Amino acid sequence: MSQLGEIQQAILNDDLGAVASLDVPEAYRGVTVHADEAGMFEGLESRDKDPRKSLHVDEVPTPELGPGEALVAVMASAINYNTVWTSIFEPVSTFKFLERYGRLSPLAKRHDLPYHVVGSDLSGVVLRTGPGVHNWKAGDEVVAHCLNVELEGPDGHNDTMLDTEQRIWGFETNFGGLAEIALVKSNQLMPKPDHLTWEEAASPGLVNSTAYRQLVSRNGADMKQGDVVLIWGASGGLGSYATQYALNGGAIPVCVVSSPEKAEICRKLGAELIIDRNAEGYKFWKDENNQDPKEWQRFGKKIRELTGGEDPDIVFEHPGRETFGASVYAARKGGTIVTCASTSGFMHQYDNRYLWMNLKRIIGSHFANYRESWEANRLISKGLIHPTLSKTYALEDTGQAALDVHRNAHQGKVGVLALAPEEGLGVRNHELREKHIDGINAFRNV
């Protein structure tokens, strides 16, 4: 049996104490993009770029373990939109990130390679820890958030997201989670929720933490009870968590979706106010360069019909270019538009009169700090927020999983199995699981 096979068997047999005594393999399989293929999609529109052509499953050397770091045997991972961006080399090739990181220090130089092991989520078991790690040990069952920071300067010590060397692991660093082994900093680790399977536990990390900071945290919109929250893509990876946080926090979500099936998912979560933007036929852009304010007005009228005349206190933004003008218009006077992404385009346009004359605020929100990630994971562990996993692929089929996300042919989150040989493994707390099984399975088979 191979070294990875021995590690896998020990985990599957719940013999976690044996993990520390097993040798770490010199190589493992990881999902990669290649630097010499960064130009492969030149001339194609974004929608025509196929992640199945650029994402490879390669055997790669296990990286050197440095101070404050951990190697994790990855049981499962998940697809995020940053994996799609990486796979289609947009808006820039991630090899620029790795080169820049590699200039930081001799240890960081490990990341500057002609291949990039991608992925910003994982659940698994700690294999080894480097010097200076005290809170984690080999055999611990963990999930990882994706904030990678150095914290050698003062800027990040109030909010680690402001660290001058803040990066997203698996996107702006190498050795990510779509692999059999991953390299993380120890302050990325959090306890695995014990009522979830490996693939369920791997799926919330990035999007759950992002939604928590964006909507709940004082660093984001600081949502309160009774707030009307407009949520774009409310059944998607980010939006499904925003919907849960709004409901869990006593707010009133207005869920924007693109199909009756996605509307039904929001109803399963407990939302009542839903806009099917395709059924309503909203066209916020007349052409490539001009928006249609009349459509903003029609959209705002629909929101008020649902809410009894109220405009949104908070707009949860992430589509970007396509929707941002409508978002700024729709927010109430003194309201907040909080944005964390731009999946439909980065260059936003809006009518500034609706912003400045109505005292609205735009807040930029990017992932989450360790405390926010820990709080978001704690809510998962307590069964107050649930994973939104809809489908799981094998590591070899990561390209297809990324294509699903790229083309919005998915619901919630798409998982990927690594060392877990099948779905359904890793549950420790069956009683808590049974209590919340409907919530855990809300996105399954939709």
Secondary structure, DSSP 8 states (H G I E B T S, - for coil): --HHHHHHHHHHTT-GGGGGGS---SEEEEEEEEGGGTTTTTTS-GGG--HHHH-EEEEEE-----TTEEEEEEEEEE--HHHHHHHHT-SS-THHHHHHHHTS-TTGGGG--SEEE--S-EEEEEEEE-TT--S--TT-EEEE--EE----SSGGGT-GGG-TT-EETTTTSSS-SSBSEEEEEGGGEEE--TTS-HHHHHSSHHHHHHHIIIIISTTTT---TT-EEEEETTTSTTHHHHHHHHHHTT-EEEEEESSHHHHHHHHHHT--EEEEHHHHT---BSSSS-B-HHHHHHHHHHHHHHHTS---SEEEE-S-TTTHHHHHHHS-TT-EEEE---TT-S-----HHHHHTTT-EEEE--S--HHHHHHHHHHHHTTSS---EEEEEEGGGHHHHHHHHHTT---SEEEEESS--STT-----HHHHHHTHHHHTTTTT-
